[in-house]
């Protein structure tokens, strides 16, 4: 994977929880373009990050290693 970019869209804070909406994009090992939306829930305790939970699509590990044109991401 290369050319990874993260674009942050929204932050929602309520007490010690922050929800982050973002889009990540990259060029995969097989040269295909990948882009998808993600949601992270960040828990804060005593002013420090206590836990981060990410909700995202799963990319099969073999997709990241596939030669060009052999694999594609399907919804």
HUNORCOR-V968218 format. One record per pair of residues at least 6 apart in sequence whose C-alpha atoms are under 6 Angstrom apart, sorted by the first residue. I is the first residue (numbers start at 0). J is the second residue. If there is no record, write none. Layout:
BEGIN
i:I j:J
i:I j:J
END
This chain:
BEGIN
i:0 j:26
i:0 j:27
i:0 j:28
i:1 j:25
i:1 j:26
i:2 j:25
i:2 j:26
i:3 j:24
i:3 j:25
i:4 j:23
i:4 j:24
i:5 j:22
i:5 j:23
i:6 j:21
i:6 j:22
i:7 j:21
i:8 j:20
i:8 j:21
i:9 j:19
i:9 j:20
i:10 j:18
i:10 j:19
i:11 j:17
i:11 j:18
i:15 j:42
i:15 j:43
i:16 j:41
i:16 j:42
i:17 j:40
i:17 j:41
i:18 j:39
i:18 j:40
i:19 j:38
i:19 j:39
i:20 j:37
i:20 j:38
i:21 j:36
i:21 j:37
i:22 j:35
i:22 j:36
i:22 j:37
i:23 j:34
i:23 j:35
i:24 j:33
i:24 j:34
i:25 j:33
i:26 j:32
i:27 j:63
i:28 j:63
i:28 j:64
i:29 j:65
i:29 j:66
i:29 j:67
i:30 j:67
i:37 j:54
i:37 j:55
i:38 j:53
i:38 j:54
i:39 j:52
i:39 j:53
i:40 j:51
i:40 j:52
i:41 j:50
i:41 j:51
i:42 j:49
i:42 j:50
i:43 j:49
END
